């Protein structure tokens, strides 16, 4: 696992096709904005874990 520190407005690029940008909401929370090709499935961690548990 790679752990990076990023500030609002900074981003990382994965495999030249996925951009993960840190953005700040109006109330000060940090959020992630993800740009990826449509064929790439993006799922929140808690949903991924629930689906994984349901499948087993």
mmCIF file of the N, C-alpha and C atoms, coordinates in Angstrom:
data_MODEL
# 
_entry.id   MODEL 
# 
loop_
_atom_site.group_PDB 
_atom_site.id 
_atom_site.type_symbol 
_atom_site.label_atom_id 
_atom_site.label_alt_id 
_atom_site.label_comp_id 
_atom_site.label_asym_id 
_atom_site.label_entity_id 
_atom_site.label_seq_id 
_atom_site.pdbx_PDB_ins_code 
_atom_site.Cartn_x 
_atom_site.Cartn_y 
_atom_site.Cartn_z 
_atom_site.occupancy 
_atom_site.B_iso_or_equiv 
_atom_site.pdbx_formal_charge 
_atom_site.auth_seq_id 
_atom_site.auth_comp_id 
_atom_site.auth_asym_id 
_atom_site.auth_atom_id 
_atom_site.pdbx_PDB_model_num 
ATOM 1   N N  . UNK A 1 1  ? 0.844   -1.182  0.000   1.00 0.00 ? 1  UNK A N  1 
ATOM 2   C CA . UNK A 1 1  ? 0.000   0.000   0.000   1.00 0.00 ? 1  UNK A CA 1 
ATOM 3   C C  . UNK A 1 1  ? 0.886   1.240   0.000   1.00 0.00 ? 1  UNK A C  1 
ATOM 4   N N  . UNK A 1 2  ? 0.531   2.174   -0.832  1.00 0.00 ? 2  UNK A N  1 
ATOM 5   C CA . UNK A 1 2  ? 1.224   3.454   -0.900  1.00 0.00 ? 2  UNK A CA 1 
ATOM 6   C C  . UNK A 1 2  ? 0.411   4.484   -0.122  1.00 0.00 ? 2  UNK A C  1 
ATOM 7   N N  . UNK A 1 3  ? 1.053   5.187   0.793   1.00 0.00 ? 3  UNK A N  1 
ATOM 8   C CA . UNK A 1 3  ? 0.370   6.215   1.581   1.00 0.00 ? 3  UNK A CA 1 
ATOM 9   C C  . UNK A 1 3  ? 0.982   7.562   1.216   1.00 0.00 ? 3  UNK A C  1 
ATOM 10  N N  . UNK A 1 4  ? 0.135   8.488   0.773   1.00 0.00 ? 4  UNK A N  1 
ATOM 11  C CA . UNK A 1 4  ? 0.588   9.813   0.349   1.00 0.00 ? 4  UNK A CA 1 
ATOM 12  C C  . UNK A 1 4  ? -0.155  10.897  1.110   1.00 0.00 ? 4  UNK A C  1 
ATOM 13  N N  . UNK A 1 5  ? 0.506   11.978  1.364   1.00 0.00 ? 5  UNK A N  1 
ATOM 14  C CA . UNK A 1 5  ? -0.152  13.167  1.901   1.00 0.00 ? 5  UNK A CA 1 
ATOM 15  C C  . UNK A 1 5  ? -0.441  14.105  0.742   1.00 0.00 ? 5  UNK A C  1 
ATOM 16  N N  . UNK A 1 6  ? -1.646  14.582  0.651   1.00 0.00 ? 6  UNK A N  1 
ATOM 17  C CA . UNK A 1 6  ? -2.040  15.516  -0.405  1.00 0.00 ? 6  UNK A CA 1 
ATOM 18  C C  . UNK A 1 6  ? -2.853  16.624  0.211   1.00 0.00 ? 6  UNK A C  1 
ATOM 19  N N  . UNK A 1 7  ? -2.754  17.796  -0.356  1.00 0.00 ? 7  UNK A N  1 
ATOM 20  C CA . UNK A 1 7  ? -3.529  18.959  0.078   1.00 0.00 ? 7  UNK A CA 1 
ATOM 21  C C  . UNK A 1 7  ? -4.654  19.208  -0.926  1.00 0.00 ? 7  UNK A C  1 
ATOM 22  N N  . UNK A 1 8  ? -5.671  19.954  -0.523  1.00 0.00 ? 8  UNK A N  1 
ATOM 23  C CA . UNK A 1 8  ? -6.737  20.266  -1.478  1.00 0.00 ? 8  UNK A CA 1 
ATOM 24  C C  . UNK A 1 8  ? -6.180  20.845  -2.773  1.00 0.00 ? 8  UNK A C  1 
ATOM 25  N N  . UNK A 1 9  ? -6.675  20.351  -3.871  1.00 0.00 ? 9  UNK A N  1 
ATOM 26  C CA . UNK A 1 9  ? -6.211  20.786  -5.191  1.00 0.00 ? 9  UNK A CA 1 
ATOM 27  C C  . UNK A 1 9  ? -5.130  19.892  -5.765  1.00 0.00 ? 9  UNK A C  1 
ATOM 28  N N  . UNK A 1 10 ? -4.442  19.117  -4.926  1.00 0.00 ? 10 UNK A N  1 
ATOM 29  C CA . UNK A 1 10 ? -3.410  18.206  -5.415  1.00 0.00 ? 10 UNK A CA 1 
ATOM 30  C C  . UNK A 1 10 ? -4.066  16.888  -5.813  1.00 0.00 ? 10 UNK A C  1 
ATOM 31  N N  . UNK A 1 11 ? -3.384  16.136  -6.655  1.00 0.00 ? 11 UNK A N  1 
ATOM 32  C CA . UNK A 1 11 ? -3.963  14.893  -7.152  1.00 0.00 ? 11 UNK A CA 1 
ATOM 33  C C  . UNK A 1 11 ? -2.886  13.858  -7.417  1.00 0.00 ? 11 UNK A C  1 
ATOM 34  N N  . UNK A 1 12 ? -3.348  12.619  -7.632  1.00 0.00 ? 12 UNK A N  1 
ATOM 35  C CA . UNK A 1 12 ? -2.459  11.548  -8.066  1.00 0.00 ? 12 UNK A CA 1 
ATOM 36  C C  . UNK A 1 12 ? -3.036  10.964  -9.346  1.00 0.00 ? 12 UNK A C  1 
ATOM 37  N N  . UNK A 1 13 ? -2.178  10.350  -10.142 1.00 0.00 ? 13 UNK A N  1 
ATOM 38  C CA . UNK A 1 13 ? -2.594  9.720   -11.391 1.00 0.00 ? 13 UNK A CA 1 
ATOM 39  C C  . UNK A 1 13 ? -2.237  8.244   -11.315 1.00 0.00 ? 13 UNK A C  1 
ATOM 40  N N  . UNK A 1 14 ? -3.191  7.392   -11.643 1.00 0.00 ? 14 UNK A N  1 
ATOM 41  C CA . UNK A 1 14 ? -2.983  5.947   -11.625 1.00 0.00 ? 14 UNK A CA 1 
ATOM 42  C C  . UNK A 1 14 ? -3.091  5.429   -13.057 1.00 0.00 ? 14 UNK A C  1 
ATOM 43  N N  . UNK A 1 15 ? -2.031  4.806   -13.504 1.00 0.00 ? 15 UNK A N  1 
ATOM 44  C CA . UNK A 1 15 ? -2.017  4.140   -14.817 1.00 0.00 ? 15 UNK A CA 1 
ATOM 45  C C  . UNK A 1 15 ? -2.432  5.063   -15.965 1.00 0.00 ? 15 UNK A C  1 
ATOM 46  N N  . UNK A 1 16 ? -2.089  6.310   -15.913 1.00 0.00 ? 16 UNK A N  1 
ATOM 47  C CA . UNK A 1 16 ? -2.375  7.309   -16.965 1.00 0.00 ? 16 UNK A CA 1 
ATOM 48  C C  . UNK A 1 16 ? -3.854  7.502   -17.279 1.00 0.00 ? 16 UNK A C  1 
ATOM 49  N N  . UNK A 1 17 ? -4.771  6.846   -16.538 1.00 0.00 ? 17 UNK A N  1 
ATOM 50  C CA . UNK A 1 17 ? -6.182  6.988   -16.896 1.00 0.00 ? 17 UNK A CA 1 
ATOM 51  C C  . UNK A 1 17 ? -7.093  7.306   -15.715 1.00 0.00 ? 17 UNK A C  1 
ATOM 52  N N  . UNK A 1 18 ? -6.567  7.245   -14.492 1.00 0.00 ? 18 UNK A N  1 
ATOM 53  C CA . UNK A 1 18 ? -7.388  7.521   -13.316 1.00 0.00 ? 18 UNK A CA 1 
ATOM 54  C C  . UNK A 1 18 ? -6.762  8.683   -12.549 1.00 0.00 ? 18 UNK A C  1 
ATOM 55  N N  . UNK A 1 19 ? -7.536  9.711   -12.278 1.00 0.00 ? 19 UNK A N  1 
ATOM 56  C CA . UNK A 1 19 ? -7.062  10.868  -11.522 1.00 0.00 ? 19 UNK A CA 1 
ATOM 57  C C  . UNK A 1 19 ? -7.860  10.934  -10.221 1.00 0.00 ? 19 UNK A C  1 
ATOM 58  N N  . UNK A 1 20 ? -7.158  10.967  -9.103  1.00 0.00 ? 20 UNK A N  1 
ATOM 59  C CA . UNK A 1 20 ? -7.788  11.100  -7.790  1.00 0.00 ? 20 UNK A CA 1 
ATOM 60  C C  . UNK A 1 20 ? -7.333  12.433  -7.223  1.00 0.00 ? 20 UNK A C  1 
ATOM 61  N N  . UNK A 1 21 ? -8.286  13.356  -7.054  1.00 0.00 ? 21 UNK A N  1 
ATOM 62  C CA . UNK A 1 21 ? -7.981  14.711  -6.615  1.00 0.00 ? 21 UNK A CA 1 
ATOM 63  C C  . UNK A 1 21 ? -8.603  14.974  -5.248  1.00 0.00 ? 21 UNK A C  1 
ATOM 64  N N  . UNK A 1 22 ? -7.863  15.655  -4.390  1.00 0.00 ? 22 UNK A N  1 
ATOM 65  C CA . UNK A 1 22 ? -8.377  16.035  -3.069  1.00 0.00 ? 22 UNK A CA 1 
ATOM 66  C C  . UNK A 1 22 ? -9.071  17.378  -3.217  1.00 0.00 ? 22 UNK A C  1 
ATOM 67  N N  . UNK A 1 23 ? -10.327 17.425  -2.791  1.00 0.00 ? 23 UNK A N  1 
ATOM 68  C CA . UNK A 1 23 ? -11.083 18.678  -2.848  1.00 0.00 ? 23 UNK A CA 1 
ATOM 69  C C  . UNK A 1 23 ? -11.626 18.978  -1.460  1.00 0.00 ? 23 UNK A C  1 
ATOM 70  N N  . UNK A 1 24 ? -11.876 20.225  -1.184  1.00 0.00 ? 24 UNK A N  1 
ATOM 71  C CA . UNK A 1 24 ? -12.390 20.649  0.117   1.00 0.00 ? 24 UNK A CA 1 
ATOM 72  C C  . UNK A 1 24 ? -13.824 21.109  -0.069  1.00 0.00 ? 24 UNK A C  1 
ATOM 73  N N  . UNK A 1 25 ? -14.725 20.601  0.771   1.00 0.00 ? 25 UNK A N  1 
ATOM 74  C CA . UNK A 1 25 ? -16.123 20.990  0.664   1.00 0.00 ? 25 UNK A CA 1 
ATOM 75  C C  . UNK A 1 25 ? -16.340 22.339  1.351   1.00 0.00 ? 25 UNK A C  1 
ATOM 76  N N  . UNK A 1 26 ? -17.547 22.863  1.214   1.00 0.00 ? 26 UNK A N  1 
ATOM 77  C CA . UNK A 1 26 ? -17.868 24.165  1.805   1.00 0.00 ? 26 UNK A CA 1 
ATOM 78  C C  . UNK A 1 26 ? -17.752 24.158  3.327   1.00 0.00 ? 26 UNK A C  1 
ATOM 79  N N  . UNK A 1 27 ? -18.017 22.995  3.955   1.00 0.00 ? 27 UNK A N  1 
ATOM 80  C CA . UNK A 1 27 ? -17.944 22.932  5.421   1.00 0.00 ? 27 UNK A CA 1 
ATOM 81  C C  . UNK A 1 27 ? -16.576 22.473  5.921   1.00 0.00 ? 27 UNK A C  1 
ATOM 82  N N  . UNK A 1 28 ? -15.586 22.405  5.027   1.00 0.00 ? 28 UNK A N  1 
ATOM 83  C CA . UNK A 1 28 ? -14.223 22.120  5.442   1.00 0.00 ? 28 UNK A CA 1 
ATOM 84  C C  . UNK A 1 28 ? -13.790 20.669  5.363   1.00 0.00 ? 28 UNK A C  1 
ATOM 85  N N  . UNK A 1 29 ? -14.722 19.751  5.053   1.00 0.00 ? 29 UNK A N  1 
ATOM 86  C CA . UNK A 1 29 ? -14.350 18.345  4.916   1.00 0.00 ? 29 UNK A CA 1 
ATOM 87  C C  . UNK A 1 29 ? -13.486 18.144  3.675   1.00 0.00 ? 29 UNK A C  1 
ATOM 88  N N  . UNK A 1 30 ? -12.603 17.175  3.734   1.00 0.00 ? 30 UNK A N  1 
ATOM 89  C CA . UNK A 1 30 ? -11.844 16.801  2.548   1.00 0.00 ? 30 UNK A CA 1 
ATOM 90  C C  . UNK A 1 30 ? -12.573 15.676  1.845   1.00 0.00 ? 30 UNK A C  1 
ATOM 91  N N  . UNK A 1 31 ? -12.628 15.752  0.537   1.00 0.00 ? 31 UNK A N  1 
ATOM 92  C CA . UNK A 1 31 ? -13.307 14.742  -0.269  1.00 0.00 ? 31 UNK A CA 1 
ATOM 93  C C  . UNK A 1 31 ? -12.399 14.343  -1.420  1.00 0.00 ? 31 UNK A C  1 
ATOM 94  N N  . UNK A 1 32 ? -12.685 13.212  -2.022  1.00 0.00 ? 32 UNK A N  1 
ATOM 95  C CA . UNK A 1 32 ? -11.932 12.744  -3.176  1.00 0.00 ? 32 UNK A CA 1 
ATOM 96  C C  . UNK A 1 32 ? -12.793 12.882  -4.420  1.00 0.00 ? 32 UNK A C  1 
ATOM 97  N N  . UNK A 1 33 ? -12.232 13.461  -5.461  1.00 0.00 ? 33 UNK A N  1 
ATOM 98  C CA . UNK A 1 33 ? -12.876 13.520  -6.768  1.00 0.00 ? 33 UNK A CA 1 
ATOM 99  C C  . UNK A 1 33 ? -12.116 12.545  -7.653  1.00 0.00 ? 33 UNK A C  1 
ATOM 100 N N  . UNK A 1 34 ? -12.826 11.597  -8.249  1.00 0.00 ? 34 UNK A N  1 
ATOM 101 C CA . UNK A 1 34 ? -12.176 10.541  -9.032  1.00 0.00 ? 34 UNK A CA 1 
ATOM 102 C C  . UNK A 1 34 ? -12.633 10.636  -10.475 1.00 0.00 ? 34 UNK A C  1 
ATOM 103 N N  . UNK A 1 35 ? -11.664 10.756  -11.378 1.00 0.00 ? 35 UNK A N  1 
ATOM 104 C CA . UNK A 1 35 ? -11.925 10.725  -12.821 1.00 0.00 ? 35 UNK A CA 1 
ATOM 105 C C  . UNK A 1 35 ? -11.369 9.422   -13.342 1.00 0.00 ? 35 UNK A C  1 
ATOM 106 N N  . UNK A 1 36 ? -12.230 8.623   -13.962 1.00 0.00 ? 36 UNK A N  1 
ATOM 107 C CA . UNK A 1 36 ? -11.790 7.334   -14.494 1.00 0.00 ? 36 UNK A CA 1 
ATOM 108 C C  . UNK A 1 36 ? -12.631 6.983   -15.715 1.00 0.00 ? 36 UNK A C  1 
ATOM 109 N N  . UNK A 1 37 ? -12.098 6.128   -16.578 1.00 0.00 ? 37 UNK A N  1 
ATOM 110 C CA . UNK A 1 37 ? -12.901 5.675   -17.716 1.00 0.00 ? 37 UNK A CA 1 
ATOM 111 C C  . UNK A 1 37 ? -14.186 5.008   -17.227 1.00 0.00 ? 37 UNK A C  1 
ATOM 112 N N  . UNK A 1 38 ? -15.251 5.094   -18.001 1.00 0.00 ? 38 UNK A N  1 
ATOM 113 C CA . UNK A 1 38 ? -16.557 4.567   -17.607 1.00 0.00 ? 38 UNK A CA 1 
ATOM 114 C C  . UNK A 1 38 ? -16.530 3.076   -17.317 1.00 0.00 ? 38 UNK A C  1 
ATOM 115 N N  . UNK A 1 39 ? -15.657 2.337   -17.974 1.00 0.00 ? 39 UNK A N  1 
ATOM 116 C CA . UNK A 1 39 ? -15.629 0.888   -17.797 1.00 0.00 ? 39 UNK A CA 1 
ATOM 117 C C  . UNK A 1 39 ? -14.984 0.454   -16.473 1.00 0.00 ? 39 UNK A C  1 
ATOM 118 N N  . UNK A 1 40 ? -14.407 1.396   -15.724 1.00 0.00 ? 40 UNK A N  1 
ATOM 119 C CA . UNK A 1 40 ? -13.807 1.081   -14.425 1.00 0.00 ? 40 UNK A CA 1 
ATOM 120 C C  . UNK A 1 40 ? -14.852 1.286   -13.336 1.00 0.00 ? 40 UNK A C  1 
ATOM 121 N N  . UNK A 1 41 ? -15.082 0.228   -12.563 1.00 0.00 ? 41 UNK A N  1 
ATOM 122 C CA . UNK A 1 41 ? -16.068 0.260   -11.486 1.00 0.00 ? 41 UNK A CA 1 
ATOM 123 C C  . UNK A 1 41 ? -15.443 0.903   -10.246 1.00 0.00 ? 41 UNK A C  1 
ATOM 124 N N  . UNK A 1 42 ? -16.100 1.921   -9.687  1.00 0.00 ? 42 UNK A N  1 
ATOM 125 C CA . UNK A 1 42 ? -15.629 2.586   -8.472  1.00 0.00 ? 42 UNK A CA 1 
ATOM 126 C C  . UNK A 1 42 ? -16.694 2.380   -7.401  1.00 0.00 ? 42 UNK A C  1 
ATOM 127 N N  . UNK A 1 43 ? -16.290 1.785   -6.273  1.00 0.00 ? 43 UNK A N  1 
ATOM 128 C CA . UNK A 1 43 ? -17.227 1.452   -5.210  1.00 0.00 ? 43 UNK A CA 1 
ATOM 129 C C  . UNK A 1 43 ? -16.643 1.910   -3.882  1.00 0.00 ? 43 UNK A C  1 
ATOM 130 N N  . UNK A 1 44 ? -17.482 2.496   -3.018  1.00 0.00 ? 44 UNK A N  1 
ATOM 131 C CA . UNK A 1 44 ? -17.033 2.874   -1.676  1.00 0.00 ? 44 UNK A CA 1 
ATOM 132 C C  . UNK A 1 44 ? -16.651 1.617   -0.898  1.00 0.00 ? 44 UNK A C  1 
ATOM 133 N N  . UNK A 1 45 ? -15.688 1.748   0.005   1.00 0.00 ? 45 UNK A N  1 
ATOM 134 C CA . UNK A 1 45 ? -15.152 0.620   0.760   1.00 0.00 ? 45 UNK A CA 1 
ATOM 135 C C  . UNK A 1 45 ? -16.196 -0.163  1.523   1.00 0.00 ? 45 UNK A C  1 
ATOM 136 N N  . UNK A 1 46 ? -17.126 0.527   2.198   1.00 0.00 ? 46 UNK A N  1 
ATOM 137 C CA . UNK A 1 46 ? -18.125 -0.187  2.999   1.00 0.00 ? 46 UNK A CA 1 
ATOM 138 C C  . UNK A 1 46 ? -19.077 -0.999  2.131   1.00 0.00 ? 46 UNK A C  1 
ATOM 139 N N  . UNK A 1 47 ? -19.354 -0.525  0.931   1.00 0.00 ? 47 UNK A N  1 
ATOM 140 C CA . UNK A 1 47 ? -20.197 -1.280  0.003   1.00 0.00 ? 47 UNK A CA 1 
ATOM 141 C C  . UNK A 1 47 ? -19.431 -2.477  -0.538  1.00 0.00 ? 47 UNK A C  1 
ATOM 142 N N  . UNK A 1 48 ? -18.170 -2.271  -0.872  1.00 0.00 ? 48 UNK A N  1 
ATOM 143 C CA . UNK A 1 48 ? -17.319 -3.357  -1.356  1.00 0.00 ? 48 UNK A CA 1 
ATOM 144 C C  . UNK A 1 48 ? -17.257 -4.481  -0.328  1.00 0.00 ? 48 UNK A C  1 
ATOM 145 N N  . UNK A 1 49 ? -17.024 -4.126  0.940   1.00 0.00 ? 49 UNK A N  1 
ATOM 146 C CA . UNK A 1 49 ? -16.932 -5.121  2.014   1.00 0.00 ? 49 UNK A CA 1 
ATOM 147 C C  . UNK A 1 49 ? -18.255 -5.850  2.200   1.00 0.00 ? 49 UNK A C  1 
ATOM 148 N N  . UNK A 1 50 ? -19.382 -5.136  2.152   1.00 0.00 ? 50 UNK A N  1 
ATOM 149 C CA . UNK A 1 50 ? -20.696 -5.758  2.317   1.00 0.00 ? 50 UNK A CA 1 
ATOM 150 C C  . UNK A 1 50 ? -20.981 -6.740  1.187   1.00 0.00 ? 50 UNK A C  1 
ATOM 151 N N  . UNK A 1 51 ? -20.662 -6.362  -0.047  1.00 0.00 ? 51 UNK A N  1 
ATOM 152 C CA . UNK A 1 51 ? -20.866 -7.239  -1.197  1.00 0.00 ? 51 UNK A CA 1 
ATOM 153 C C  . UNK A 1 51 ? -19.977 -8.475  -1.104  1.00 0.00 ? 51 UNK A C  1 
ATOM 154 N N  . UNK A 1 52 ? -18.744 -8.263  -0.656  1.00 0.00 ? 52 UNK A N  1 
ATOM 155 C CA . UNK A 1 52 ? -17.785 -9.368  -0.507  1.00 0.00 ? 52 UNK A CA 1 
ATOM 156 C C  . UNK A 1 52 ? -18.287 -10.350 0.556   1.00 0.00 ? 52 UNK A C  1 
ATOM 157 N N  . UNK A 1 53 ? -18.781 -9.812  1.671   1.00 0.00 ? 53 UNK A N  1 
ATOM 158 C CA . UNK A 1 53 ? -19.294 -10.654 2.765   1.00 0.00 ? 53 UNK A CA 1 
ATOM 159 C C  . UNK A 1 53 ? -20.558 -11.406 2.319   1.00 0.00 ? 53 UNK A C  1 
ATOM 160 N N  . UNK A 1 54 ? -21.409 -10.715 1.561   1.00 0.00 ? 54 UNK A N  1 
ATOM 161 C CA . UNK A 1 54 ? -22.647 -11.319 1.078   1.00 0.00 ? 54 UNK A CA 1 
ATOM 162 C C  . UNK A 1 54 ? -22.362 -12.480 0.117   1.00 0.00 ? 54 UNK A C  1 
ATOM 163 N N  . UNK A 1 55 ? -21.301 -12.339 -0.672  1.00 0.00 ? 55 UNK A N  1 
ATOM 164 C CA . UNK A 1 55 ? -20.949 -13.374 -1.653  1.00 0.00 ? 55 UNK A CA 1 
ATOM 165 C C  . UNK A 1 55 ? -20.401 -14.630 -0.985  1.00 0.00 ? 55 UNK A C  1 
ATOM 166 N N  . UNK A 1 56 ? -19.838 -14.502 0.210   1.00 0.00 ? 56 UNK A N  1 
ATOM 167 C CA . UNK A 1 56 ? -19.258 -15.687 0.856   1.00 0.00 ? 56 UNK A CA 1 
ATOM 168 C C  . UNK A 1 56 ? -20.182 -16.347 1.838   1.00 0.00 ? 56 UNK A C  1 
# 
